[in-house]
Amino acid sequence: MIILSIDSGIERTGYAVFDGKNYLESALIKTSKELPTEKRLEKIYFSLKKIVEKYNPGLVVMEQLFFFRNQKTAVMVSQAQGVALLLAAQNQMKTKFLTPLQIKQTITGYGQADKKAVQKMIKIETGLDIKQDDEADAVACGLAYSIINKL
């Protein structure tokens, strides 16, 4: 099964595509602060739509949103995640959520691991040396789902 994992954000949305546990592609979708929010969300939507058209994933996996210190950030991330959920619904894709604890525990063996530890384990597991947090988070989310579900 093809899995699309997404790390939602308004400025940078990371995504990764897996065929089971096999990594296929990952990147960032970046939007300009100069654009109004609706145009930024539109760019995220159409960029993700191209990925869906290319790979035809059956599942979208995202990190479950929890507490944010900055309320404005929480709203923007929620809006970006809503765009991804809409795309999933339009394409009859199942959606699953993993908590940050599940992802870190699965990837590193330690639920409180920092981003550098997660990136190091991604490199060990996949050979990828991803430096950008949002892309690494999307890869970690998809990889964790694949490991948890023994794909």
Rosetta blueprint (number, residue, H / E / L):
1 M L
2 I E
3 I E
4 L E
5 S E
6 I E
7 D E
8 S L
9 G L
10 I L
11 E L
12 R E
13 T E
14 G E
15 Y E
16 A E
17 V E
18 F E
19 D E
20 G L
21 K L
22 N E
23 Y E
24 L E
25 E E
26 S E
27 A E
28 L E
29 I E
30 K E
31 T L
32 S L
33 K L
34 E L
35 L L
36 P L
37 T H
38 E H
39 K H
40 R H
41 L H
42 E H
43 K H
44 I H
45 Y H
46 F H
47 S H
48 L H
49 K H
50 K H
51 I H
52 V H
53 E H
54 K H
55 Y H
56 N L
57 P L
58 G L
59 L E
60 V E
61 V E
62 M E
63 E E
64 Q L
65 L L
66 F L
67 F L
68 F L
69 R L
70 N L
71 Q H
72 K H
73 T H
74 A H
75 V H
76 M H
77 V H
78 S H
79 Q H
80 A H
81 Q H
82 G H
83 V H
84 A H
85 L H
86 L H
87 L H
88 A H
89 A H
90 Q H
91 N L
92 Q L
93 M L
94 K E
95 T E
96 K E
97 F E
98 L E
99 T L
100 P H
101 L H
102 Q H
103 I H
104 K H
105 Q H
106 T H
107 I H
108 T H
109 G L
110 Y L
111 G L
112 Q L
113 A L
114 D L
115 K H
116 K H
117 A H
118 V H
119 Q H
120 K H
121 M H
122 I H
123 K H
124 I H
125 E H
126 T H
127 G L
128 L L
129 D L
130 I L
131 K L
132 Q L
133 D H
134 D H
135 E H
136 A H
137 D H
138 A H
139 V H
140 A H
141 C H
142 G H
143 L H
144 A H
145 Y H
146 S H
147 I H
148 I H
149 N L
150 K L
151 L L
